[in-house]
Amino acid sequence: MIATAFLGSTMQARINSTEDLNKQSYLKAIADYIINSQGSPVDWGSSSTVPTGFGLASSNAAYLYELDVDKVCRLNSLNNCSLSYFDIANSTGLGNLALGITVLQLISINIELVDSQTIGNNVSYTFEVSTSENSKPISTSLHCYVAADNHLDSITNDTSSSGIGYVTVEIPSASVEDALLVVFARASFDQRATSYAVYNFASSAQESTPSNTVLTLSPLDYKLNLSRDSVTIQKAYVFSYTYQSNLTTISSTEYAIPRIIDKSSFVLVICGLDGAEYFQEWVSYPQVPLSTGANFERSEQNIFSYLVTIKEALYRMELSFGDVIR
């Protein structure tokens, strides 16, 4: 009886192990398909069309795990053309299988103000910038931009092998409250590993997502759409690791985003007047970081992690699935 009971428990453990292995293989195949399929229609990312088939690959992808910048943007709830979870669930055809999608920058950047001094009509600020990848400090090259009313400047430096570097900027005293510091960090081991971060002087804090209150900025198909109600736009900038340029006007509510060849996110900044109040607001292209889909709190979560490229820059993507109902 003991031998029989032992054999039975052993067999059941093997059966459960096989089922788990089959489940993981099944879910991994779905995850691979979502990332490497273009979906239907193949250009669903560039418009407000709801896809009938869900796939995130670029329509002209040359490699595996090469995602379409606009399909990724439409996963962000801040985009005017974002897909609802209902749209995603319907287009995947996964039925009751829960799906979650997270896209993160490969390099984490932390900006901390360590010193400020008034020098004549300017204020000098020194920031400590720390960079890490997968929680480990890494050395990077920094390219930073300061946009403040009519003041625009760029600064370069590096972070050491311990992931620490310093950046000093000078801003006219009258423009401090309206200033933004945009920091790009590029890893020494691969130029595709390039990330950005934004420090807002108005809130004296780093912003992980835009806190826009005047405009709704929504990039798609290399155009920046913005809501506009009694607002005067004065300037519009695009920043990447290597380049800085002005945005050109298509209409009163749309700007063309230049197709800059740079292995980097773009940070788009709009400056203007809301009545008599000056403002600066920003958005990134692609709109990463983002998280959408099911909430897996207190439920099974099967996570598949990938390194993907978007506009030739590297990002970390996680696809999460709930339990497979047998």
C-alpha positions as CSV (number, residue, x, y, z in Angstrom):
1,M,0.0,0.0,0.0
2,I,2.9,2.4,0.9
3,A,4.6,1.6,-2.4
4,T,1.3,2.1,-4.4
5,A,0.6,5.4,-2.6
6,F,4.2,6.6,-3.3
7,L,3.9,5.6,-7.0
8,G,0.6,7.4,-7.3
9,S,1.9,10.6,-5.8
10,T,5.0,10.5,-7.9
11,M,3.0,10.0,-11.1
12,Q,0.6,12.9,-10.2
13,A,3.6,15.1,-9.6
14,R,5.0,14.2,-13.1
15,I,1.6,14.8,-14.7
16,N,1.3,18.2,-13.0
17,S,4.9,19.0,-14.0
18,T,4.1,18.1,-17.6
19,E,0.9,20.2,-17.6
20,D,2.9,23.2,-16.2
21,L,5.5,22.7,-18.9
22,N,2.9,22.5,-21.6
23,K,1.2,25.6,-20.2
24,Q,4.5,27.6,-20.2
25,S,5.2,26.5,-23.8
26,Y,1.7,27.4,-24.9
27,L,1.9,30.9,-23.2
28,K,5.4,31.5,-24.5
29,A,4.2,30.8,-28.1
30,I,1.4,33.4,-27.6
31,A,3.9,35.9,-26.3
32,D,6.3,35.3,-29.2
33,Y,3.4,35.7,-31.6
34,I,2.3,39.0,-30.1
35,I,5.8,40.5,-30.4
36,N,6.7,39.1,-33.8
37,S,3.4,39.5,-35.6
38,Q,2.4,42.7,-37.3
39,G,-1.3,42.3,-36.5
40,S,-4.1,43.2,-38.8
41,P,-4.2,45.6,-40.5
42,V,-0.4,45.7,-40.5
43,D,-0.4,49.5,-40.0
44,W,-3.0,49.7,-37.3
45,G,-0.6,51.7,-35.1
46,S,-0.5,54.8,-37.3
47,S,-4.2,55.6,-37.0
48,S,-7.2,55.3,-34.6
49,T,-8.2,52.0,-36.3
50,V,-9.0,49.2,-33.8
51,P,-7.0,46.1,-34.9
52,T,-8.8,42.9,-35.8
53,G,-5.6,41.0,-35.1
54,F,-3.2,42.0,-32.3
55,G,0.6,42.1,-33.1
56,L,3.2,44.7,-32.2
57,A,5.9,44.1,-34.7
58,S,6.9,46.9,-37.1
59,S,5.6,46.4,-40.6
60,N,9.1,46.7,-42.0
61,A,10.9,44.8,-39.2
62,A,14.3,43.5,-40.2
63,Y,14.8,41.5,-37.0
64,L,12.9,39.6,-34.4
65,Y,11.5,41.7,-31.5
66,E,11.5,44.9,-33.5
67,L,8.3,46.7,-32.4
68,D,6.4,49.5,-34.2
69,V,6.7,52.8,-32.3
70,D,3.1,53.8,-32.9
71,K,1.6,50.4,-31.9
72,V,3.5,50.8,-28.6
73,C,2.2,54.4,-28.2
74,R,-1.4,53.2,-28.6
75,L,-0.9,50.9,-25.5
76,N,-0.4,54.0,-23.4
77,S,-3.6,55.3,-21.8
78,L,-2.3,58.9,-22.2
79,N,-2.4,58.6,-26.0
80,N,-5.5,60.0,-27.6
81,C,-5.8,56.9,-29.8
82,S,-5.0,54.4,-27.0
83,L,-6.6,50.9,-27.1
84,S,-8.9,49.9,-24.3
85,Y,-8.3,46.6,-22.6
86,F,-11.6,45.5,-24.3
87,D,-10.0,46.3,-27.7
88,I,-6.8,44.4,-26.9
89,A,-8.7,41.4,-25.5
90,N,-10.9,41.2,-28.6
91,S,-8.1,41.6,-31.1
92,T,-5.9,38.9,-29.4
93,G,-8.8,36.4,-29.4
94,L,-7.5,35.0,-26.0
95,G,-11.0,34.7,-24.5
96,N,-10.8,34.6,-20.7
97,L,-7.0,34.5,-20.6
98,A,-5.8,37.6,-18.9
99,L,-3.1,39.7,-20.5
100,G,-0.9,42.4,-19.2
101,I,1.8,44.4,-21.1
102,T,4.6,46.5,-19.6
103,V,7.3,48.4,-21.5
104,L,10.2,49.9,-19.7
105,Q,13.4,51.7,-20.6
106,L,16.5,49.5,-20.3
107,I,18.6,52.1,-18.3
108,S,17.1,53.5,-15.1
109,I,18.1,57.2,-14.5
110,N,17.8,59.0,-11.2
111,I,18.2,62.8,-11.0
112,E,18.8,64.4,-7.7
113,L,19.5,68.1,-7.0
114,V,22.6,68.4,-4.7
115,D,23.5,72.2,-4.9
116,S,22.2,75.5,-6.1
117,Q,23.8,79.0,-6.1
118,T,22.7,82.4,-7.3
119,I,25.3,84.0,-9.6
120,G,24.2,87.4,-10.7
121,N,20.9,87.1,-12.7
122,N,21.3,83.3,-13.0
123,V,21.0,80.3,-10.7
124,S,23.5,77.5,-11.0
125,Y,22.2,74.0,-10.2
126,T,24.2,70.9,-9.8
127,F,22.5,67.5,-10.1
128,E,23.7,64.0,-9.3
129,V,22.7,61.6,-12.0
130,S,22.8,57.9,-11.3
131,T,22.4,55.2,-14.0
132,S,21.7,51.5,-13.6
133,E,20.6,48.5,-15.6
134,N,18.7,45.7,-14.0
135,S,19.5,47.4,-10.6
136,K,23.3,47.3,-11.3
137,P,25.3,50.6,-11.7
138,I,26.6,51.1,-15.2
139,S,28.8,53.8,-16.8
140,T,27.0,55.9,-19.4
141,S,27.5,59.0,-21.5
142,L,25.1,61.8,-20.6
143,H,23.6,64.4,-23.0
144,C,21.4,66.9,-21.2
145,Y,19.2,69.8,-22.3
146,V,17.7,72.7,-20.4
147,A,14.7,74.4,-21.8
148,A,13.5,77.5,-19.9
149,D,11.3,80.2,-21.5
150,N,13.7,81.7,-24.0
151,H,16.7,79.9,-22.6
152,L,18.0,76.7,-24.2
153,D,21.3,74.9,-23.4
154,S,22.9,71.5,-23.7
155,I,25.5,69.8,-21.4
156,T,27.4,66.6,-21.7
157,N,29.2,64.4,-19.1
158,D,29.6,60.8,-18.1
159,T,28.7,58.6,-15.2
160,S,31.5,56.5,-13.7
161,S,31.6,52.7,-13.3
162,S,29.7,53.2,-10.1
163,G,26.9,54.8,-12.1
164,I,27.4,58.3,-10.7
165,G,27.9,61.5,-12.6
166,Y,27.3,65.2,-12.1
167,V,25.7,67.9,-14.3
168,T,25.8,71.6,-13.7
169,V,23.4,74.0,-15.4
170,E,22.8,77.8,-15.3
171,I,19.3,79.2,-15.7
172,P,18.1,82.8,-15.7
173,S,16.5,83.5,-12.3
174,A,13.3,84.7,-13.9
175,S,12.8,81.4,-15.8
176,V,13.6,78.8,-13.2
177,E,10.0,78.0,-12.3
178,D,9.3,77.1,-16.0
179,A,12.4,75.1,-16.7
180,L,12.8,71.4,-17.7
181,L,16.0,69.4,-17.6
182,V,16.0,66.5,-20.1
183,V,18.7,63.9,-19.5
184,F,19.7,61.2,-21.9
185,A,22.0,58.4,-20.9
186,R,23.7,56.0,-23.3
187,A,25.5,52.8,-22.1
188,S,29.1,52.2,-23.1
189,F,28.4,48.6,-24.0
190,D,25.7,49.3,-26.6
191,Q,24.6,52.6,-28.1
192,R,21.1,51.2,-28.5
193,A,20.8,51.1,-24.7
194,T,19.8,54.8,-24.4
195,S,17.2,56.1,-22.0
196,Y,15.8,59.5,-21.0
197,A,14.5,61.2,-17.8
198,V,12.9,64.6,-17.1
199,Y,13.4,66.9,-14.1
200,N,10.7,69.6,-13.7
201,F,11.9,72.6,-11.8
202,A,8.4,73.7,-11.1
203,S,7.8,70.7,-8.9
204,S,11.4,70.2,-7.9
205,A,11.1,66.6,-8.8
206,Q,11.9,64.0,-11.5
207,E,8.8,63.0,-13.5
208,S,8.3,59.4,-14.6
209,T,5.3,60.4,-16.7
210,P,4.2,63.9,-18.0
211,S,2.1,65.9,-15.5
212,N,0.5,68.0,-18.3
213,T,-2.3,70.2,-17.2
214,V,-2.6,72.7,-20.1
215,L,-2.3,70.5,-23.2
216,T,-2.9,66.9,-24.0
217,L,0.2,65.9,-26.0
218,S,-0.3,62.8,-28.1
219,P,2.4,61.6,-30.6
220,L,1.5,59.2,-33.4
221,D,2.7,58.5,-36.9
222,Y,5.5,61.1,-36.5
223,K,3.0,63.8,-35.7
224,L,2.4,65.5,-32.4
225,N,-1.3,66.2,-31.7
226,L,-2.3,68.6,-29.0
227,S,-5.5,69.9,-27.6
228,R,-5.6,73.7,-27.8
229,D,-8.1,76.1,-26.1
230,S,-7.2,79.7,-25.8
231,V,-3.5,78.8,-25.6
232,T,-0.7,80.5,-27.5
233,I,2.1,78.2,-28.6
234,Q,5.5,79.9,-28.8
235,K,8.0,77.1,-29.3
236,A,8.1,73.4,-29.9
237,Y,11.2,71.3,-29.5
238,V,12.3,67.7,-30.1
239,F,15.3,66.3,-28.2
240,S,17.1,63.0,-28.6
241,Y,20.4,61.8,-27.3
242,T,22.4,63.3,-30.2
243,Y,20.1,66.0,-31.7
244,Q,17.9,68.9,-30.8
245,S,15.6,70.6,-33.3
246,N,12.4,72.7,-33.6
247,L,9.1,71.0,-34.5
248,T,7.4,72.4,-37.6
249,T,3.7,73.3,-37.7
250,I,1.3,71.2,-39.8
251,S,-1.8,72.9,-38.3
252,S,-2.9,74.8,-35.2
253,T,-3.2,71.4,-33.4
254,E,-0.5,69.3,-35.1
255,Y,3.3,69.4,-35.4
256,A,5.5,67.2,-37.6
257,I,8.0,65.1,-35.7
258,P,11.3,64.9,-37.7
259,R,12.5,61.4,-38.6
260,I,15.8,61.9,-36.8
261,I,18.0,58.8,-37.2
262,D,19.2,58.3,-33.6
263,K,19.0,55.2,-31.4
264,S,17.1,57.1,-28.8
265,S,13.6,58.1,-27.5
266,F,12.4,61.5,-28.5
267,V,11.3,64.0,-25.9
268,L,8.9,66.6,-27.3
269,V,8.5,69.9,-25.4
270,I,5.8,72.5,-26.1
271,C,6.2,76.1,-24.7
272,G,3.6,78.8,-24.6
273,L,1.2,81.0,-22.8
274,D,-2.0,80.0,-21.1
275,G,-3.5,83.5,-20.7
276,A,-0.7,85.4,-19.1
277,E,0.9,82.2,-17.6
278,Y,3.9,80.7,-19.2
279,F,4.0,76.9,-19.4
280,Q,6.2,74.0,-20.7
281,E,4.8,70.5,-21.2
282,W,6.4,67.4,-22.6
283,V,5.8,63.9,-23.9
284,S,8.1,61.1,-25.1
285,Y,8.0,59.3,-28.4
286,P,7.5,56.3,-27.9
287,Q,5.3,56.9,-24.9
288,V,7.4,54.6,-22.6
289,P,7.3,53.6,-19.8
290,L,3.8,52.2,-19.9
291,S,1.7,49.4,-18.4
292,T,-1.7,48.2,-19.6
293,G,-4.0,45.2,-19.3
294,A,-5.1,43.0,-16.5
295,N,-4.5,43.5,-12.8
296,F,-2.9,40.3,-11.5
297,E,-3.2,41.1,-7.8
298,R,-4.0,37.9,-5.9
299,S,-4.1,35.8,-9.1
300,E,-1.6,33.7,-11.0
301,Q,0.7,35.6,-13.3
302,N,3.0,34.0,-15.9
303,I,5.6,36.6,-17.0
304,F,7.7,36.5,-20.2
305,S,10.4,39.1,-20.5
306,Y,12.0,40.3,-23.7
307,L,14.6,42.8,-24.9
308,V,12.9,44.6,-27.8
309,T,13.9,47.4,-30.1
310,I,11.7,50.5,-30.9
311,K,13.2,53.0,-33.2
312,E,16.5,51.1,-32.9
313,A,16.7,51.7,-29.2
314,L,16.5,48.9,-26.6
315,Y,13.6,48.5,-24.2
316,R,12.5,45.8,-21.7
317,M,9.1,44.3,-22.4
318,E,7.1,42.0,-20.2
319,L,4.0,40.1,-21.3
320,S,1.9,38.6,-18.5
321,F,-0.8,36.0,-18.7
322,G,-3.2,34.6,-16.2
323,D,-3.9,30.9,-15.5
324,V,-5.0,28.8,-18.5
325,I,-8.4,27.4,-17.8
326,R,-8.5,23.7,-18.5
